[in-house]
């Protein structure tokens, strides 16, 4: 989980390049569609509000399930 209020999208790109199977869920205090699209383009699997821990965990688990089913 990366809070994109404190990290750059270049950091997301670098993490995704180094660990392509790692689901990267970005968080932000008030995410909008433009931010979400930019984060996905950088390699994030999702963007969630920073205070929505349940949604972040659901997104990570969903990403892990998708990557495992694609590998099978």
JOJO-V125507 format. One record per residue. N is the residue number from 0. NEAR is the number of other C-alpha atoms within 8 Angstrom. Layout:
# JOJO-V125507
((N,NEAR) (N,NEAR))
This chain:
# JOJO-V125507
((0,7) (1,9) (2,10) (3,10) (4,8) (5,5) (6,8) (7,8) (8,10) (9,7) (10,8) (11,14) (12,11) (13,8) (14,9) (15,14) (16,7) (17,6) (18,7) (19,8) (20,6) (21,6) (22,10) (23,13) (24,14) (25,14) (26,14) (27,12) (28,8) (29,6) (30,11) (31,6) (32,6) (33,6) (34,8) (35,11) (36,8) (37,9) (38,14) (39,11) (40,7) (41,11) (42,10) (43,15) (44,12) (45,11) (46,13) (47,12) (48,10) (49,10) (50,5) (51,8) (52,7) (53,6) (54,8) (55,11) (56,8) (57,8) (58,11) (59,12) (60,8) (61,8) (62,10) (63,9) (64,8) (65,8) (66,9) (67,8) (68,7) (69,6) (70,5) (71,4))
